[in-house]
């Protein structure tokens, strides 16, 4: 004797619709936007920030400190080096402005802050302070 089951047309429709959907990869455009990855460490006297900003000149980096709010900005400039009979076949290199802002748990002494940029990594030393005012830090 066979088992009798109730027919549900919607259940069959959605089961058929979902078959194989997750097996085919969806085409996504190549990810070419700029990103700035940071690490923030704290000790008793200061914060240390490391930011990966490859392909940027140190003159194109801006650091703004306003009490406990830190803003990092950098601009990657597009280099035009094409020859007359040459065309671009494929390009993944990006250019433009990239920025990151974050808030620290205590105020920072902007006058004593130090910034160094070497091999695509920005190293910031931000001493802790009680009171302060906004200041832009020069990168060395």
Order of alpha helices (4+ residues) and beta strands (2+ residues): alpha-beta-beta-beta-beta-beta-beta-beta-beta
